[in-house]
Amino acid sequence: MSKKIITVACISLFLSQTLYAADDEIIFATAPTQSAEITTKLYTPILKFLSAKTGKKFTLSVPGSFIQYSSSMQAGKYDMAFDGPHLSGWRMDRQQHVPIIRFPGKIKIVIAAKGDSVLSSMDDLQYGVRICSFTPPNMLTMAMLSYFPNPSKQPDLIRVQGFKKLIKCLKTGKGDAAVLRDKLWAKAQKSGEAKGLKIIAQPKRGYPERTLTVGPKVDAKLRSQITELLLSPEGQKVTAPLLKRFKKKNLVKANPKEYIGLSNLINTVWGFQ
């Protein structure tokens, strides 16, 4: 056998082994709501725990921006993802993901305005009304926009980052109203930040909290194993820093039925159609 043939054979064997290793790897990512440093610190111990207990290789992918996170998700590069219910629902509908674990509780929105505002309901928040909000596809923003399926009637978004800036945007008159989470509104009332403001709408619908979904590469047996491990006493110790960061007491099993139709919240965002 010639050296050339041997070299080609060796390269082919190396590539096949590399591809096999990559194919056997389970890639995890989460919405970049924390810095890369904090994300790595929170999730690396969890993935090491799962790797040690299952014998599989769980690898953390840290996107540099939400654009990168979205494009990688849309390309199907994530085998596990932990983020908002609308994104979880989208993966369930489009990529055969299954929601397995989530934070407990519900996400609900409220719409606040100045105390002397003439706005009094969701129906008043149509084209021309300025809404202080987080940048789409933030869950709160998309939940608010879902009440206006006709794009020509959607309010104008004044995009800000951070809860305090939402309040400031409203109080300084940059926006006519602001979309907040109910818990953030309660916090603002308690701290006095909500002084001079009022709630004009409080839709009853609630959405599941931040959720972990797994894709087709994670079969039913491994899916069940991951769920049991993360909900076990040992798993609770490993996830304790994550729970503390998000101010949650525990993790709970996710019910896939809760996510049916939630992909509709994000279908208007480019790339998710």
Kinemage of the C-alpha trace (Angstrom):
@kinemage 1
@onewidth
@group {chain A} dominant
@subgroup {mainchain}
@vectorlist {calphas} color= white
{ca met a 1} P 0.000 0.000 0.000
{ca ser a 2} L 1.426 3.403 -0.943
{ca lys a 3} L 2.173 6.113 1.587
{ca lys a 4} L -0.407 8.314 -0.141
{ca ile a 5} L -3.179 5.741 0.330
{ca ile a 6} L -2.152 5.200 3.958
{ca thr a 7} L -2.197 8.963 4.569
{ca val a 8} L -5.645 9.353 3.031
{ca ala a 9} L -6.921 6.395 5.036
{ca cys a 10} L -5.555 7.894 8.255
{ca ile a 11} L -7.128 11.281 7.514
{ca ser a 12} L -10.463 9.630 6.737
{ca leu a 13} L -10.312 7.653 9.990
{ca phe a 14} L -9.462 10.832 11.943
{ca leu a 15} L -12.332 12.767 10.358
{ca ser a 16} L -14.817 9.965 10.998
{ca gln a 17} L -13.759 9.791 14.645
{ca thr a 18} L -13.999 13.572 14.965
{ca leu a 19} L -17.432 13.676 13.395
{ca tyr a 20} L -18.585 10.793 15.589
{ca ala a 21} L -17.366 12.559 18.721
{ca ala a 22} L -19.077 15.784 17.645
{ca asp a 23} L -22.257 13.907 16.794
{ca asp a 24} L -22.201 12.191 20.183
{ca glu a 25} L -21.830 15.515 21.993
{ca ile a 26} L -24.888 17.147 23.577
{ca ile a 27} L -24.767 20.916 23.178
{ca phe a 28} L -26.484 23.037 25.826
{ca ala a 29} L -27.202 26.762 25.587
{ca thr a 30} L -29.272 29.317 27.434
{ca ala a 31} L -30.664 32.712 26.508
{ca pro a 32} L -27.871 35.274 27.054
{ca thr a 33} L -29.574 37.182 29.848
{ca gln a 34} L -26.430 36.925 31.978
{ca ser a 35} L -22.814 37.732 31.157
{ca ala a 36} L -20.671 35.017 29.566
{ca glu a 37} L -18.700 34.730 32.812
{ca ile a 38} L -21.781 34.249 34.967
{ca thr a 39} L -23.372 31.881 32.453
{ca thr a 40} L -20.261 29.701 32.464
{ca lys a 41} L -20.104 29.741 36.265
{ca leu a 42} L -23.784 28.803 36.674
{ca tyr a 43} L -24.133 26.051 34.100
{ca thr a 44} L -20.727 24.343 33.873
{ca pro a 45} L -21.160 22.449 37.195
{ca ile a 46} L -24.602 21.266 36.098
{ca leu a 47} L -23.316 19.922 32.782
{ca lys a 48} L -20.333 18.257 34.483
{ca phe a 49} L -22.774 16.619 36.888
{ca leu a 50} L -24.901 15.285 34.021
{ca ser a 51} L -21.821 14.084 32.135
{ca ala a 52} L -20.515 12.204 35.161
{ca lys a 53} L -23.844 10.570 35.950
{ca thr a 54} L -24.925 9.621 32.405
{ca gly a 55} L -21.616 8.918 30.682
{ca lys a 56} L -22.576 11.366 27.919
{ca lys a 57} L -20.664 14.493 26.993
{ca phe a 58} L -22.625 17.665 27.795
{ca thr a 59} L -21.010 20.833 26.452
{ca leu a 60} L -21.889 24.460 27.186
{ca ser a 61} L -22.236 26.871 24.272
{ca val a 62} L -22.175 30.535 25.286
{ca pro a 63} L -23.603 32.825 22.576
{ca gly a 64} L -22.216 36.342 22.398
{ca ser a 65} L -25.601 37.945 21.729
{ca phe a 66} L -29.266 37.154 21.353
{ca ile a 67} L -28.867 37.382 17.579
{ca gln a 68} L -26.228 34.655 17.703
{ca tyr a 69} L -28.358 32.624 20.112
{ca ser a 70} L -31.407 32.918 17.845
{ca ser a 71} L -29.568 32.065 14.629
{ca ser a 72} L -27.862 29.037 16.215
{ca met a 73} L -31.181 27.882 17.621
{ca gln a 74} L -32.925 28.302 14.285
{ca ala a 75} L -30.141 26.262 12.665
{ca gly a 76} L -30.797 23.449 15.142
{ca lys a 77} L -27.374 23.629 16.791
{ca tyr a 78} L -28.674 23.213 20.356
{ca asp a 79} L -29.604 19.807 21.756
{ca met a 80} L -30.674 21.363 25.069
{ca ala a 81} L -31.816 24.920 25.682
{ca phe a 82} L -33.038 26.819 28.726
{ca asp a 83} L -35.077 29.931 28.042
{ca gly a 84} L -38.531 31.514 27.814
{ca pro a 85} L -41.698 29.485 27.143
{ca his a 86} L -42.313 31.081 23.729
{ca leu a 87} L -38.890 29.892 22.522
{ca ser a 88} L -39.439 26.509 24.158
{ca gly a 89} L -42.793 26.249 22.377
{ca trp a 90} L -41.182 27.172 19.061
{ca arg a 91} L -38.578 24.425 19.385
{ca met a 92} L -41.287 21.975 20.382
{ca asp a 93} L -43.251 22.796 17.211
{ca arg a 94} L -40.338 23.158 14.792
{ca gln a 95} L -37.487 20.997 16.091
{ca gln a 96} L -39.109 18.133 17.995
{ca his a 97} L -37.862 19.402 21.344
{ca val a 98} L -39.566 18.260 24.533
{ca pro a 99} L -39.956 20.525 27.609
{ca ile a 100} L -38.757 18.535 30.635
{ca ile a 101} L -37.977 20.907 33.519
{ca arg a 102} L -38.759 24.513 34.372
{ca phe a 103} L -38.793 27.061 37.128
{ca pro a 104} L -42.040 26.981 39.134
{ca gly a 105} L -44.701 29.650 38.758
{ca lys a 106} L -46.266 31.644 35.945
{ca ile a 107} L -45.232 34.674 33.928
{ca lys a 108} L -47.923 37.349 33.699
{ca ile a 109} L -47.776 40.827 32.245
{ca val a 110} L -49.224 44.109 33.429
{ca ile a 111} L -49.445 47.405 31.564
{ca ala a 112} L -48.623 50.509 33.592
{ca ala a 113} L -49.169 54.181 32.781
{ca lys a 114} L -48.944 57.506 34.580
{ca gly a 115} L -51.656 58.135 37.128
{ca asp a 116} L -53.266 60.872 35.029
{ca ser a 117} L -53.123 58.914 31.751
{ca val a 118} L -56.290 58.628 29.643
{ca leu a 119} L -55.297 55.064 28.725
{ca ser a 120} L -57.482 52.549 30.513
{ca ser a 121} L -57.335 49.148 28.752
{ca met a 122} L -55.467 46.960 26.266
{ca asp a 123} L -57.749 48.269 23.527
{ca asp a 124} L -56.239 51.720 24.010
{ca leu a 125} L -52.730 50.499 23.237
{ca gln a 126} L -52.918 50.610 19.463
{ca tyr a 127} L -50.895 52.287 16.728
{ca gly a 128} L -49.413 55.591 17.844
{ca val a 129} L -49.226 54.694 21.534
{ca arg a 130} L -45.628 54.432 22.742
{ca ile a 131} L -44.864 51.408 24.909
{ca cys a 132} L -41.709 51.200 27.018
{ca ser a 133} L -40.597 47.592 26.611
{ca phe a 134} L -37.713 45.186 26.335
{ca thr a 135} L -36.463 44.399 22.843
{ca pro a 136} L -38.300 41.591 20.991
{ca pro a 137} L -38.332 38.639 21.227
{ca asn a 138} L -38.472 39.237 24.996
{ca met a 139} L -41.305 37.191 26.476
{ca leu a 140} L -43.110 40.136 28.101
{ca thr a 141} L -42.979 42.188 24.922
{ca met a 142} L -44.182 39.338 22.719
{ca ala a 143} L -47.024 38.526 25.125
{ca met a 144} L -48.175 42.151 24.927
{ca leu a 145} L -47.928 42.253 21.120
{ca ser a 146} L -49.967 39.043 20.860
{ca tyr a 147} L -53.046 41.119 21.719
{ca phe a 148} L -52.557 42.997 18.445
{ca pro a 149} L -52.362 40.354 15.678
{ca asn a 150} L -52.762 43.057 13.036
{ca pro a 151} L -49.264 44.620 12.656
{ca ser a 152} L -50.779 47.926 11.502
{ca lys a 153} L -52.469 48.304 14.885
{ca gln a 154} L -49.508 47.417 17.070
{ca pro a 155} L -48.198 50.151 19.394
{ca asp a 156} L -44.775 51.721 18.901
{ca leu a 157} L -42.051 50.163 21.038
{ca ile a 158} L -39.623 52.314 22.999
{ca arg a 159} L -36.911 49.723 23.623
{ca val a 160} L -34.936 49.781 26.868
{ca gln a 161} L -32.815 47.390 28.908
{ca gly a 162} L -33.437 46.717 32.571
{ca phe a 163} L -36.476 47.015 34.803
{ca lys a 164} L -35.499 50.388 36.268
{ca lys a 165} L -35.166 51.853 32.808
{ca leu a 166} L -38.704 50.719 32.000
{ca ile a 167} L -39.986 52.751 34.929
{ca lys a 168} L -37.766 55.704 34.033
{ca cys a 169} L -38.912 55.563 30.393
{ca leu a 170} L -42.503 55.854 31.559
{ca lys a 171} L -41.980 58.496 34.233
{ca thr a 172} L -39.933 60.761 31.947
{ca gly a 173} L -42.648 60.691 29.312
{ca lys a 174} L -40.693 58.834 26.635
{ca gly a 175} L -43.457 56.261 26.605
{ca asp a 176} L -47.200 56.423 27.215
{ca ala a 177} L -47.257 53.028 28.933
{ca ala a 178} L -44.892 50.233 29.917
{ca val a 179} L -45.178 46.456 29.797
{ca leu a 180} L -43.941 44.864 33.027
{ca arg a 181} L -44.036 41.530 34.715
{ca asp a 182} L -46.580 41.359 37.536
{ca lys a 183} L -43.855 40.483 40.055
{ca leu a 184} L -41.770 43.473 38.967
{ca trp a 185} L -44.784 45.725 39.408
{ca ala a 186} L -45.334 44.358 42.909
{ca lys a 187} L -41.663 45.027 43.656
{ca ala a 188} L -41.982 48.577 42.327
{ca gln a 189} L -44.999 49.206 44.536
{ca lys a 190} L -43.165 47.924 47.583
{ca ser a 191} L -40.074 50.041 46.905
{ca gly a 192} L -42.045 53.176 46.030
{ca glu a 193} L -40.813 53.211 42.424
{ca ala a 194} L -44.403 52.840 41.246
{ca lys a 195} L -45.482 56.097 42.884
{ca gly a 196} L -47.456 58.222 40.431
{ca leu a 197} L -48.172 55.231 38.193
{ca lys a 198} L -51.186 52.980 37.758
{ca ile a 199} L -52.088 49.653 36.173
{ca ile a 200} L -54.351 50.013 33.145
{ca ala a 201} L -54.419 46.372 32.074
{ca gln a 202} L -53.628 43.048 33.703
{ca pro a 203} L -54.366 40.119 31.331
{ca lys a 204} L -55.321 36.923 33.154
{ca arg a 205} L -53.307 34.569 30.973
{ca gly a 206} L -50.119 33.222 32.484
{ca tyr a 207} L -47.197 31.461 30.807
{ca pro a 208} L -44.782 28.797 32.095
{ca glu a 209} L -41.539 30.031 33.608
{ca arg a 210} L -38.085 29.610 32.054
{ca thr a 211} L -37.901 26.073 30.669
{ca leu a 212} L -35.357 23.397 29.743
{ca thr a 213} L -36.093 21.532 26.509
{ca val a 214} L -34.194 18.666 24.902
{ca gly a 215} L -34.025 17.774 21.214
{ca pro a 216} L -34.139 14.515 19.222
{ca lys a 217} L -30.524 13.590 20.054
{ca val a 218} L -31.648 13.117 23.660
{ca asp a 219} L -33.719 9.931 23.534
{ca ala a 220} L -36.553 9.096 25.921
{ca lys a 221} L -34.309 7.124 28.286
{ca leu a 222} L -31.715 9.888 28.600
{ca arg a 223} L -34.468 12.507 28.805
{ca ser a 224} L -35.960 10.709 31.800
{ca gln a 225} L -32.519 10.317 33.363
{ca ile a 226} L -31.736 14.043 33.033
{ca thr a 227} L -35.076 14.937 34.606
{ca glu a 228} L -34.579 12.593 37.555
{ca leu a 229} L -31.004 13.747 38.109
{ca leu a 230} L -31.804 17.452 38.146
{ca leu a 231} L -34.761 16.949 40.486
{ca ser a 232} L -32.849 14.649 42.847
{ca pro a 233} L -31.372 15.895 46.145
{ca glu a 234} L -27.887 15.801 44.581
{ca gly a 235} L -29.174 17.675 41.550
{ca gln a 236} L -30.731 20.315 43.780
{ca lys a 237} L -27.329 20.994 45.335
{ca val a 238} L -25.705 21.400 41.916
{ca thr a 239} L -28.455 23.710 40.665
{ca ala a 240} L -28.560 25.770 43.895
{ca pro a 241} L -26.437 28.671 42.501
{ca leu a 242} L -28.711 28.867 39.446
{ca leu a 243} L -31.826 28.901 41.599
{ca lys a 244} L -30.328 31.576 43.836
{ca arg a 245} L -29.448 33.733 40.823
{ca phe a 246} L -33.032 33.604 39.555
{ca lys a 247} L -34.540 33.735 43.054
{ca lys a 248} L -36.271 30.366 42.751
{ca lys a 249} L -36.631 27.683 45.393
{ca asn a 250} L -36.597 24.626 43.161
{ca leu a 251} L -37.139 23.120 39.725
{ca val a 252} L -40.302 21.297 38.650
{ca lys a 253} L -41.281 18.957 35.833
{ca ala a 254} L -42.599 20.691 32.726
{ca asn a 255} L -45.896 19.700 31.125
{ca pro a 256} L -45.600 19.803 27.300
{ca lys a 257} L -49.310 20.648 27.050
{ca glu a 258} L -48.611 24.066 28.579
{ca tyr a 259} L -46.491 25.020 25.557
{ca ile a 260} L -48.981 24.212 22.814
{ca gly a 261} L -49.523 27.318 20.681
{ca leu a 262} L -46.858 29.409 22.416
{ca ser a 263} L -44.723 29.460 19.267
{ca asn a 264} L -47.348 31.859 17.888
{ca leu a 265} L -45.947 34.514 20.219
{ca ile a 266} L -42.703 34.595 18.279
{ca asn a 267} L -43.794 33.789 14.738
{ca thr a 268} L -43.729 37.472 13.766
{ca val a 269} L -40.027 37.791 14.624
{ca trp a 270} L -37.643 37.441 11.700
{ca gly a 271} L -36.160 33.958 11.436
{ca phe a 272} L -38.862 32.304 13.545
{ca gln a 273} L -41.601 32.340 10.890
